[in-house]
């Protein structure tokens, strides 16, 4: 009886070890056809259309409207914004890994230089010659206030928005 329990324990331990090894990051295990891996996207999605809208001289708010918030803002280099996008394909072998990065340098809160893997490429018909492009930033939404705040402001104690 004891030897059969011991054999069963060895068998269960061996099977558990094999299943645990299937979850490892071993390259051989990753090439097995029945193991599914998800696509991993990290950072800010940067497309060429977005980068084409950037111009030297845009302010920080306009850049944030076009590209979103930067992934990296360094307190020691407050005038530098970094946008990074990494894509690692999972099980789909047709997809290729990619990495995009874009660095914006500001002077007096205006874009002074643009560098990275993508560069703005404006279409000649979209910009009139010798004219600066203006980007329209949508107005800020009004804050949603409750009935007590409205009453307080109506009585003259609060600020009007």
N, C-alpha and C positions, 0 to 999 in steps of 0.2 A: 504494500500500500504506500509506503513512504517513497519508494523508488519511482512509482508512477506519478506521484505528486511532484517529485523532483524533476522528472522528465517533462511534465506539463509546464512547470515553472520555467524551465530552460527554453521550451518551445515558445511560450508567451513572451519571454524576454527577447528572444531572437526576432520574433515578428515585430515587436515594438521598436527594436533597434532599427530594423529595416524601414519601417514607416517614418521614424524620426530622421533617418538619413535622407529620405526623399524630400524633406523640407529644407535641406541644407542649401547653401549657395554653390555647391559643387558644379562645375561647368558641364559635366556629363549628365547630371540630373536635370539641369536646365534645358538640355537638348531633347529630352524625352518628349514624344508627341502628345501625351495625355496630361502634361503639366501645364496649367494655364497661368500666365503671368499678365498682370495689367500694365497698361501704358502709364508712365509716370510723367506728369507735367509739373514743373516747379517754376515759380517766379511770375513775372509779368509777360503776358502774351504780347509779342511785338511783331507787327506785320509791316510790310513795305508801305502799304497805304497809310498807316499811322505815321511812319517816319517821314513820308513825303509831305505831310502837313506841317512838319517842324520848319521853323525859319530862325535864323539868327536875329535877335532883337525881341523875340517873344518873351512875355513875362512868365513867372512861375505858375501863375494861375492858368494861363493859356496852355502851357505845357502839360499841366496836370489834367486839364480837360481833354487833351488829345491822347495822352499816354496813360493816365491814371497816376496814382501815387507811386513814387519810386520805391523799388525794393530795398535799396540801401541808401540811407542818409547818414553820413558820418558827422558827429558833432564837432570834430576837429577840422573838417572840410565842409562847412555848411554851404558853400557855393558849388558843390559837386553833387549831382544826382546820378545814380547808377540804376539802370534797368537791366535785369538779367532774366533770361528764359532758357530753361533746360528741358529737353524732351528725351526720355529713355523709352524706346519701344518695348513692349512686353512680348507676347507670343507671336505677334504678327511680324514675320520676317521681311515683308515688303517695305515696312517703315524703317527709316534710318534715324539714328540718334542725331539730335541737333542741339546747338547752343547759340544763342543770340545774346549779344550784350550791346548796350548803348550807354554812353557817358555824356552828360551835359554839364558844361561849365558855365556858371552864371557870373556876371559882373554887374553890379548895381541892380540886382534882381531881374536882369535881362540875359537871355541866352547869348553867350559869347562864342562858344565852340561846341561842335557836335562830333563825337568820335565813336567808333565801335564797328561791329560787323556789318551794319547797315548804314547807308548815308541817304539823306534826303535827295530825291530826284524829281523836282517839280516838272510837270508837263508844261511845255511852252504856251499852250493855249489857255491854261488856267490862271496864269499870272500876267497882268498887263505889264508892258515894259516900263522900267523905272518907277514902279509902284511897289510899296510895301504891302504885304498881305495882312489883312486884319482877321482875327479869329473872333467869332462871336461866342461869348461865354453866356450860357443861360442864366437868368436871374435866380437868385437864391429863393428857395421855397419859404413861404411865411411859416413862422413857428405855430404849432398847434397849441392854443392856450385853453385852459379850462374855464368854467363859469366863475369860479372864485377870483381868478386872475383878472378876468374881464371886469368884474364888479369892482375890484380893487383899483384898477386903472380908471374906471368910469368915475370913481369917487375922487380921482386926482392924485392918488398916492403912488402910482406906478408910472413907468415910462411907456410912451406910445411906440408901437412898432409899425 
